[in-house]
Amino acid sequence: MDEVRMMVSCVVVKDNRKIVRVSFLRGKDYADGILPDGVIEKSGGFTPDEVQKLENYLRANRQDILGQAKAINPLRNWLGEWK
């Protein structure tokens, strides 16, 4: 795969479950996944084989990604840096 960027949300509660949304971006291609499930919910531009590799990546790196999400302060990110 060419260069793929990953964006991680903070931990959110949906249907009484704590989840993290993960987006993979490559140009106009996208894949939106969810943790802790480790599945891609929707995608465009990625081949089925690439989507499978992204799901494998989510599952293999679940704990690290969840740790990143827990470290995000959504209020500070929303307000931006005060200078």
C-alpha positions as CSV (number, residue, x, y, z in Angstrom):
1,M,0.0,0.0,0.0
2,D,1.0,3.6,-0.6
3,E,1.3,6.0,2.3
4,V,-1.7,5.6,4.6
5,R,-2.5,8.1,7.4
6,M,-4.3,6.9,10.5
7,M,-6.5,9.2,12.6
8,V,-7.7,8.1,16.1
9,S,-10.6,9.5,18.0
10,C,-10.8,9.9,21.7
11,V,-12.7,7.3,23.6
12,V,-16.5,7.8,23.1
13,V,-19.5,6.1,24.5
14,K,-22.0,4.6,22.1
15,D,-24.9,2.4,23.1
16,N,-23.4,2.1,26.6
17,R,-20.1,0.9,25.1
18,K,-16.7,2.6,25.1
19,I,-15.4,2.7,21.6
20,V,-12.6,4.3,19.5
21,R,-13.1,5.3,15.9
22,V,-10.1,4.9,13.6
23,S,-9.9,6.3,10.1
24,F,-7.3,5.3,7.5
25,L,-6.8,7.8,4.7
26,R,-4.8,7.5,1.4
27,G,-5.5,10.3,-1.0
28,K,-9.2,10.0,-1.7
29,D,-9.4,6.5,-0.3
30,Y,-10.8,6.0,3.2
31,A,-11.6,3.2,5.6
32,D,-13.4,3.8,8.9
33,G,-13.0,1.2,11.7
34,I,-13.9,0.7,15.3
35,L,-12.2,-0.6,18.3
36,P,-12.2,-2.7,20.4
37,D,-14.0,-4.8,17.7
38,G,-11.2,-4.3,15.2
39,V,-13.5,-4.1,12.1
40,I,-13.7,-1.7,9.2
41,E,-17.3,-0.5,9.1
42,K,-17.1,1.3,5.7
43,S,-14.5,2.1,3.1
44,G,-14.0,3.5,-0.3
45,G,-11.1,3.0,-2.7
46,F,-9.3,0.3,-0.7
47,T,-9.4,-3.2,-2.2
48,P,-11.0,-6.1,-0.1
49,D,-7.5,-7.4,0.5
50,E,-6.3,-4.0,1.8
51,V,-9.4,-3.7,4.0
52,Q,-8.5,-7.1,5.5
53,K,-4.9,-5.9,6.1
54,L,-6.3,-2.8,7.9
55,E,-8.5,-5.0,10.1
56,N,-5.5,-7.2,10.9
57,Y,-3.6,-4.1,11.8
58,L,-6.3,-2.8,14.1
59,R,-6.5,-6.1,15.9
60,A,-2.7,-6.6,16.2
61,N,-2.2,-3.0,17.5
62,R,-5.5,-2.7,19.5
63,Q,-3.9,-1.9,22.9
64,D,-1.5,0.7,21.5
65,I,-4.3,2.5,19.6
66,L,-6.6,2.4,22.6
67,G,-3.8,3.9,24.6
68,Q,-3.4,6.7,22.1
69,A,-7.2,7.3,22.3
70,K,-7.2,7.5,26.1
71,A,-4.4,10.2,26.0
72,I,-6.5,12.5,23.8
73,N,-8.0,15.5,25.5
74,P,-11.1,16.3,23.4
75,L,-11.8,19.7,25.0
76,R,-8.2,20.9,24.5
77,N,-8.2,19.7,20.9
78,W,-11.6,21.4,20.3
79,L,-10.5,24.7,21.8
80,G,-7.0,24.6,20.2
81,E,-3.8,25.7,21.8
82,W,-4.0,28.9,23.8
83,K,-1.0,31.2,23.3
